[in-house]
Amino acid sequence: MRFVIPITRARVGSQSASDEDKKRELKGSLS
């Protein structure tokens, strides 16, 4: 059960990081 929490956190972190990358790409295309 201890492994579940870090794995879920890692997944959320990766999702948020990917969202930030998408936002950066959008800003780059606009500029």
Secondary structure per residue as TSV (DSSP state, phi and psi in degrees):
chain	resnum	aa	ss	phi	psi
A	1	M	-	360.0	-26.4
A	2	R	T	-65.4	-29.5
A	3	F	T	-74.7	-22.1
A	4	V	H	-63.8	-45.7
A	5	I	H	-62.7	-51.4
A	6	P	H	-61.7	-36.7
A	7	I	H	-65.4	-45.1
A	8	T	H	-63.8	-40.2
A	9	R	H	-63.9	-40.5
A	10	A	H	-63.5	-40.5
A	11	R	H	-64.2	-44.9
A	12	V	H	-62.7	-42.1
A	13	G	H	-62.8	-41.1
A	14	S	H	-66.7	-37.9
A	15	Q	H	-65.2	-44.2
A	16	S	H	-65.1	-38.4
A	17	A	H	-64.9	-42.2
A	18	S	H	-64.8	-37.6
A	19	D	H	-63.4	-40.9
A	20	E	H	-64.9	-40.2
A	21	D	H	-62.3	-40.6
A	22	K	H	-63.4	-42.4
A	23	K	H	-62.8	-41.6
A	24	R	H	-63.1	-39.9
A	25	E	H	-64.5	-40.3
A	26	L	H	-63.7	-44.4
A	27	K	H	-62.0	-41.3
A	28	G	H	-63.3	-40.2
A	29	S	H	-68.5	-36.1
A	30	L	H	-68.0	-43.2
A	31	S	-	-77.1	360.0
